[in-house]
Amino acid sequence: MNLFKKRKKNYPDFWMEYEAKFEKKASYTIPEIRFVVFDTETTGFDYDDDRVLSIGALSIKNNSIQISDSFEAFLYQHFYHAKNIEIHGILQEERQERITELEALIQFLEYIGNSVLVAHHAGFDKNMINHALNRHGMPNLKNKFLDTSVLYKRTLINSPLLPVKPQYSLDELAEKFDISKKDRHTALGDAYITAIAFMKIVQKLKTKKNFSAKKLLK
């Protein structure tokens, strides 16, 4: 008997149920994979001091957005930055039903399960959610992540006349793929734009030699 064996930390039921979903063997064919495209609107860009104001997400399966399977949460937070309110229009006085950060995280984890997460400049949204989880004593998200900004660059041919830029904005992708920006700067609206861009990017990547789900997810 090893008296010094490290015990697994006791996490709440909602986290254990989320973790258990990763025990199943993941599918590696594109039509079978459930992708969840999500976006966050926040009070700013500081992972420690700023907070998530809203989360919007849509699921994609077999190259189709599952309209009936969407997620949207508005969070109650104590402070707002006026400069960011101008961008995404979420006001402290707005009448959307708001829930606590922990309630939003519990609902979001239940929604995403073990899906592959997709976001534009995914590192930011991933870190904002992870910092929120950490504040409540939870570990980081376990899901695989894809970044549409990075994936888009894989569709481009680099040439002296048209060099590939270090990064591409969501507005640039919307213009490139002729996607309406009507609901831009809302979490669900940006998730929708990202979802359409993601499907178009995957269609382009499929034309490349030796494309596979494993290569997409690497």
Summary of the structure (lengths in Angstrom):
residues: 218
radius of gyration: 18.6
end to end distance: 39.1
largest distance: 67.0
contacts: 608
relative contact order: 0.17
helix: 39%
strand: 18%
